[in-house]
Amino acid sequence: MAEVKVFTGIDDLKANVGNTFGPTDWFQVTQEAVNQFADATGDHQWIHVDVEKAKQGPFKTTIAHGFMTLSLIPMFGSQLTRVDGVKMGVNYGCDKVRFPHPVPVGSKLRASATLAEVTDIAMGSRASWDWTIEAEGVEKPVCIARMLSVVVP
């Protein structure tokens, strides 16, 4: 298991700009999780949920939704970092997201994040994190994303 880096406040967060954290533990993508994501989002495209039809498709199996892969970042993030001594941290959005490689059901994923920038804003600080999610045995990342969060002192 990856060791959780505990920041002691915004100044400590700023002092760690440029540092990379991770990788996380492996997480296995199951068909059940893909189906649940499809139900939650209403995206029931056959490449995600129709196991028999997907065997004849371009990936020869069902694949996870790209947005499902992206949505794993909060889970991965809790394995990597925590900011103590603040009122709260909230998701602010993302600047860039790409899915360079599909995620076949059954894949094992893990993630690393680099703290790219911490900028002071009116309500606290905005942190920019560059995430890379990789699949076991695959050279290309399956997701790269710049995620933004706001930390309120």
N, C-alpha and C positions, 0 to 999 in steps of 0.2 A: 504494500500500500504506500502511496506517495505521502510524504510528510506534509502536513498542512502548515503553510507559512502564515503566521499570525502577525499582522501589522498592528502597531500600537497606536495608530492614529494616522491622520493625513500626512504629517511630516515624514513618518516612517514609510508610508506609501510612496511619497515623492522620492525618497532616498533609494527606492528600489526600481525606479524607471530604468528600463533596459534589461532587467533580469527576467529569466525564463523559469517557469515553475512547471513541474511535472516530469514525466508523464503520470497520468492517473492510473488507477487499476483498469483492467480490461472490463468491458461491458458487452455482453452478448445480445445481439439483436434477434428477437424471436418473432415468429409470424403472429403470435398473439399480441405482442406490443405494436406491431405494424397495423394489425386489424383495429386495435383500440385507438391508435392515432387516426386511422381512416375514419372511424366512427366519430371521434372528437372534432375532426376538421371537415367532414363531409367529402373528403377526397378518396373516393373508392375506385380510382383508376385500376384497371386489371393488372398492370405490372406490379402493383403493391399487394393486391388481395386475392387474385384468382390464381391459385397455385398451379392448377392444371393448364390453363391458358399460358401462363408465364413460362412453363417448360418449353413452349414453342416460340417464345418471344426472343428478343435480342440478347437478353441476359441469362436465358435458360433457367431462370428461377425468379421468384418474387424479389423485389428490392424495397428497401426502406425509402420513404419519402425524404427528399432533401431537407424539408423543413422539420421532419422528425429528428434527423441527425443534428440539425442546428439546435433544436429544442433540448438536446442533451447537455448543452453547455452549462446551465445552472447546476445540474447534478455533478458534472465534472468539476465545476468551479468550487463546489463545497468540499471537494477532496484536496484542493490545491491551496486556497487562500481564505483568510478571514480578516476583517478589519475590526479590531476592538477599540473602545474609547470614542465611539461615534454614536450619534442618535440612530442613524439608519443608512443603508445603501439601497439604491433602487436601480432597476434596469432603465437605461435612457434610450436604447436602440442600437442600431448597427450602421456602420458606414459602408462596409463592403462584405458581401457573402458570395462564395463560389463553392460549387460542388464538382471538383475535378474528376471524381471517380464514383461510380455507383456503389451502393452498399447492399450486397446480396443478403437475404435473410440467413441467419446463422453466423454472420460476420462478428468478429470481436473488435470493438473499437476502444480507443483510449485517446486522451487529449493532453496537450501542453498549451500553456499560455505565456505570452511575453507582455509585461506591462510596458506599453509603448509611450504613454504620455499621461501626465496628471496636470490638469489646468484648473486654476481657480475660477469659480463662477459665483454668481450672487448667493446661491444657497449652500455653497460648500466647494467641492471639487469634482471635476468630471475626469474619470479615469478611462483611458482607451486601452483595450486589451486585444492583442493579436492572437487568435486561437487557431490551432491546427488540430484537426481530428484525423486520426489515422486508423486504418484497418490492418489487422494482423496479416502479414504476408503480402501486403500491397505496397508498391513503391510510392505511388502518388498519394497525397492526402485525399480523404473523402470529403472534407470540408475545411475551408479556411474562412475566417470571419474576423472583422474588427468589431468588437462589441464595446459599447459604452455604458458606463454606470456613473451614477451621481452618489457621492458620499457626503452626508450632512453631519458636521461636527456637533 
